[in-house]
Amino acid sequence: MSTREQSVHTPIRAADYVGQAEQSSPLPRDWSRAELPDTWPDRQRGGRPLSLRQVIRHAMSTRRQRVALPEDLPGREHIPKYVLQEFHGVPNGNYSNCITRGYVTGFEISMLGEMRRVRRMLVQHLGDCQRVIDVGCGSARNAAAVLDAGVPEVWGLDVSPYMLRHAANDHNGLRLMQGLAEDIPSPGQYFDGASLVFVLHEMPTRSVTRALGELARVLCAGGKVVVAEPSPLQMQLSGWQLWRRYGWRGVYFRWLMRSVHEPFLKVWHRMDFAAEARRRGFEVLEEHCAVPVRSWVLRRL
Ligand SMILES: C[S@@+](CC[C@H](N)C(=O)[O-])C[C@H]1O[C@@H](n2cnc3c(N)ncnc32)[C@H](O)[C@@H]1O
């Protein structure tokens, strides 16, 4: 690890950058070899992890339990309570050694190739940038696509260290840091591009608003943001209307959205995101609403 990389207990807040030169770089960390503590799905009876059958049974049940974090989890003290939910019915949410990999793969499969389309959109809009941050990067497929398109410096930011370790092991050349969308551990005006894919609908409205404020801070003037989130259409239209407009895929995404546990989805769909982005100093260049994805392209004024 170079001296510019973070130690195990990393500063993961924007405040750590106050007073630093505007162009000093954020701190990456090598997450590939991070030893992360087991959580309850990792050690069932006999020390074995949850079986696939148990995971499916857990996801299908309506009983949700609070995510439990080990005392020695990196960044634990900065992880807000709203993140600690079993989104999508995943046992212990985004926090376990054995389950998060399956979730990442399952997400791609369940989206029937739509995330590839999203990645093409990211490359189209951010491919000319010099420094891009993918916020809520998960296993960083989206960040990697931007890096492969030739952007010299691509960062992935995620609150879950388990996700960051997948990202580091799956992709070379990305810079990864632990942190929150609403408290980005970076100096101001550092990036000229940002992406957020399927992240904001997992956050309460006040955190989305704060995240927009943080994006306005870390982006330089003219910097672009691409946002892609679940569309409200698959929730609002009837099965018949979806069938007529989008065929069986429309009906499938309606079923999917209604089956997974998404505690903030309704409030996210009620929010006027474009208006809030304008209030925070962005121009809305594009807005597109289809099934299953709604997207925005913003420009920092
Ligand atoms: C549904 S996954 C999407 C991952 C990735 N963007 C993709 O499209 O594959 C949401 C990710 O956002 C992260 N996340 C949720 N809330 C966050 C926040 N406030 N700040 C940073 N990351 C967050 C989660 O840990 C998770 O990895």
The ligand as an ORCA input file, in Angstrom:
! r2SCAN-3c Opt
* xyz 0 1
  C     -28.638     -1.309     -5.537
  S     -26.914     -1.157     -5.221
  C     -26.357     -0.474     -6.785
  C     -24.871     -0.664     -6.994
  C     -24.318     -0.134     -8.331
  N     -24.502      1.283     -8.459
  C     -24.937     -0.859     -9.506
  O     -25.661     -0.254    -10.289
  O     -24.648     -2.065     -9.630
  C     -26.830      0.245     -4.145
  C     -25.425      0.504     -3.601
  O     -25.401      1.798     -3.013
  C     -24.718      1.736     -1.763
  N     -25.275      2.830     -0.950
  C     -26.525      2.926     -0.430
  N     -26.688      4.100      0.207
  C     -25.514      4.775      0.077
  C     -25.056      6.057      0.494
  N     -25.827      6.876      1.193
  N     -23.796      6.428      0.173
  C     -22.975      5.594     -0.525
  N     -23.360      4.370     -0.950
  C     -24.608      3.965     -0.669
  C     -24.983      0.348     -1.241
  O     -23.991     -0.055     -0.308
  C     -24.954     -0.469     -2.533
  O     -23.674     -0.935     -2.834
*
